[in-house]
Amino acid sequence: MVDELHLTPNLTSTDLKIIRRKFAKTNHPDRVPPAVREEATRRMTIANSLIDEALRGARPRQR
């Protein structure tokens, strides 16, 4: 999933927030058909964990 999210060490916190929103648009359980909701929940949980971990080590956003 790291590859799917395109997570790299040089991302800023702003980059990571954009990645989270973009992923949620197509994978959030509220946005998918009921038949795949359980899988979407699992994917969002993993994605959020990976992004949260990356945010803890992210570079400050550049102004």
C-alpha positions as a Markdown table, in Angstrom:
| # | Residue | x | y | z |
|---|---|---|---|---|
| 1 | Met | 0.0 | 0.0 | 0.0 |
| 2 | Val | 3.0 | 2.3 | 0.5 |
| 3 | Asp | 3.5 | 2.2 | -3.3 |
| 4 | Glu | -0.1 | 2.8 | -4.0 |
| 5 | Leu | -0.1 | 5.9 | -1.7 |
| 6 | His | 3.2 | 7.0 | -3.2 |
| 7 | Leu | 4.7 | 7.6 | 0.2 |
| 8 | Thr | 8.3 | 8.8 | 0.2 |
| 9 | Pro | 10.5 | 10.1 | 2.9 |
| 10 | Asn | 10.7 | 13.6 | 1.5 |
| 11 | Leu | 7.0 | 14.5 | 1.7 |
| 12 | Thr | 5.7 | 17.4 | 3.7 |
| 13 | Ser | 2.8 | 17.3 | 6.0 |
| 14 | Thr | 0.8 | 19.2 | 3.4 |
| 15 | Asp | 1.6 | 16.6 | 0.8 |
| 16 | Leu | 0.5 | 13.8 | 3.1 |
| 17 | Lys | -2.8 | 15.5 | 3.9 |
| 18 | Ile | -3.5 | 15.8 | 0.2 |
| 19 | Ile | -2.6 | 12.1 | -0.3 |
| 20 | Arg | -5.0 | 11.1 | 2.5 |
| 21 | Arg | -7.9 | 13.1 | 1.0 |
| 22 | Lys | -7.2 | 11.8 | -2.5 |
| 23 | Phe | -7.2 | 8.2 | -1.3 |
| 24 | Ala | -10.3 | 8.7 | 0.7 |
| 25 | Lys | -12.3 | 10.0 | -2.3 |
| 26 | Thr | -12.1 | 6.6 | -3.9 |
| 27 | Asn | -11.6 | 4.2 | -0.9 |
| 28 | His | -13.7 | 5.5 | 2.0 |
| 29 | Pro | -16.3 | 3.0 | 3.1 |
| 30 | Asp | -19.1 | 5.7 | 2.8 |
| 31 | Arg | -18.2 | 6.1 | -0.9 |
| 32 | Val | -18.1 | 2.5 | -2.1 |
| 33 | Pro | -20.8 | 0.0 | -2.8 |
| 34 | Pro | -22.0 | -2.1 | 0.2 |
| 35 | Ala | -20.4 | -5.2 | -1.3 |
| 36 | Val | -16.9 | -3.8 | -0.8 |
| 37 | Arg | -17.4 | -1.8 | 2.3 |
| 38 | Glu | -15.6 | -4.2 | 4.6 |
| 39 | Glu | -12.5 | -4.2 | 2.3 |
| 40 | Ala | -12.7 | -0.4 | 2.0 |
| 41 | Thr | -12.7 | -0.1 | 5.8 |
| 42 | Arg | -9.6 | -2.3 | 6.0 |
| 43 | Arg | -7.8 | -0.3 | 3.3 |
| 44 | Met | -8.6 | 3.0 | 4.9 |
| 45 | Thr | -7.4 | 1.8 | 8.3 |
| 46 | Ile | -4.1 | 0.7 | 6.8 |
| 47 | Ala | -3.7 | 3.9 | 4.7 |
| 48 | Asn | -4.5 | 6.1 | 7.7 |
| 49 | Ser | -2.0 | 4.3 | 9.9 |
| 50 | Leu | 0.7 | 4.6 | 7.2 |
| 51 | Ile | 0.0 | 8.3 | 6.6 |
| 52 | Asp | -0.1 | 9.0 | 10.4 |
| 53 | Glu | 3.2 | 7.4 | 10.8 |
| 54 | Ala | 4.6 | 9.4 | 7.9 |
| 55 | Leu | 3.2 | 12.6 | 9.4 |
| 56 | Arg | 5.1 | 12.0 | 12.6 |
| 57 | Gly | 8.3 | 12.1 | 10.6 |
| 58 | Ala | 7.3 | 14.6 | 7.9 |
| 59 | Arg | 9.3 | 17.7 | 7.1 |
| 60 | Pro | 7.5 | 20.9 | 8.1 |
| 61 | Arg | 5.5 | 22.4 | 5.3 |
| 62 | Gln | 7.4 | 24.9 | 3.1 |
| 63 | Arg | 6.0 | 28.4 | 2.8 |
